[in-house]
Amino acid sequence: MKLVTAIIKPFKLDDVREAISEIGVDGLTVSEVKGFGRQKGHTELYRGAEYQVDFLPKVKLEIAVHTESVERVIEAITNAAKTGKIGDGKIFVSELSQIIRIRTGEMDVEAI
């Protein structure tokens, strides 16, 4: 089992959600986050004054999937979130040692 974590641009959330639904992924967790990478923020104009925005708004998706589904999930996220511009985001894949569904007590793959 794997945990796929993706950091994407907020306006791409609906596209990514649709893309992973099409491949049969039933659930995901979404968090609004802020951060920066190579993009290093940007400057904005407010009431005539220019100021630096260091942390950019992003969306963090967390998706628990069966190991065999990881490549399809990565491909779906990449295709849906890509704009070709700096700041498109990143995808991280980590190992999950155990999953437990609280309501039923199901464990591991059955709990996904």
C-alpha positions in Angstrom: 0.0 0.0 0.0 1.2 3.5 -0.8 0.3 7.0 0.1 0.4 9.4 -2.8 0.8 13.0 -1.8 0.5 15.7 -4.4 1.0 19.4 -4.1 -0.8 21.2 -6.9 -2.1 24.6 -8.0 -5.6 25.3 -6.4 -7.4 25.9 -9.8 -6.4 22.4 -10.9 -8.1 20.6 -8.0 -11.4 19.8 -9.9 -9.4 18.5 -12.9 -7.3 16.2 -10.7 -10.4 15.0 -8.8 -12.1 14.0 -12.0 -9.0 12.3 -13.4 -8.5 10.1 -10.4 -12.2 9.3 -10.2 -12.1 8.1 -13.8 -9.5 5.5 -12.9 -11.5 4.2 -10.0 -10.0 6.0 -7.0 -12.7 6.4 -4.4 -11.3 8.7 -1.8 -8.8 11.5 -1.2 -8.0 14.1 1.5 -7.6 17.7 0.4 -5.9 20.4 2.5 -5.2 24.0 1.6 -1.6 24.7 2.2 1.0 27.4 1.5 4.6 27.0 0.4 7.2 27.7 -2.1 9.8 25.9 -4.2 11.9 27.2 -7.1 9.1 29.7 -7.8 10.2 31.6 -4.6 6.9 33.5 -4.3 6.0 36.6 -6.3 5.3 40.3 -5.9 1.8 41.8 -5.8 0.4 45.3 -5.9 -1.9 46.4 -3.1 -3.2 50.0 -3.0 -0.3 51.2 -5.0 2.4 49.5 -2.8 4.3 46.5 -4.1 4.9 43.7 -1.6 6.5 40.3 -1.7 4.3 37.1 -1.3 6.7 34.4 -0.1 4.3 31.6 0.4 2.0 30.7 -2.4 -1.4 29.0 -2.0 -1.4 25.4 -3.0 -3.6 22.3 -2.5 -2.3 19.1 -0.9 -3.9 15.8 -1.9 -3.4 12.6 0.0 -4.5 9.4 -1.6 -4.1 5.9 -0.1 -3.9 3.3 -2.9 -3.0 -0.3 -3.6 0.6 -0.7 -4.8 -0.5 -1.8 -8.2 -2.5 1.4 -8.7 0.3 3.9 -7.9 1.6 4.4 -11.5 -2.0 5.0 -12.9 -2.7 7.5 -10.0 0.6 9.4 -10.7 -0.1 9.5 -14.4 -3.7 10.8 -13.8 -2.5 13.5 -11.4 0.4 14.6 -13.6 -1.8 14.8 -16.8 -4.6 16.8 -15.0 -2.4 19.1 -12.9 0.3 20.0 -15.5 0.2 23.5 -17.0 3.8 23.5 -18.2 4.7 26.5 -16.0 6.8 26.8 -12.9 4.9 26.0 -9.8 2.9 23.0 -11.1 3.7 21.1 -8.0 5.2 17.8 -6.9 4.1 14.2 -6.2 5.5 12.2 -3.3 5.0 8.4 -2.9 5.5 6.8 0.6 5.0 3.4 2.0 2.0 2.7 4.2 2.5 0.1 6.9 -1.1 -0.2 8.1 -4.5 1.2 7.4 -7.5 0.7 9.6 -11.1 1.8 8.8 -12.5 3.0 12.1 -16.2 2.2 11.4 -15.7 -1.4 10.5 -12.3 -2.4 11.8 -11.3 -3.5 8.3 -7.5 -3.4 7.8 -5.0 -2.7 5.1 -6.2 -3.2 1.4 -9.8 -3.8 2.5 -9.7 -0.4 4.4 -8.7 1.5 1.3 
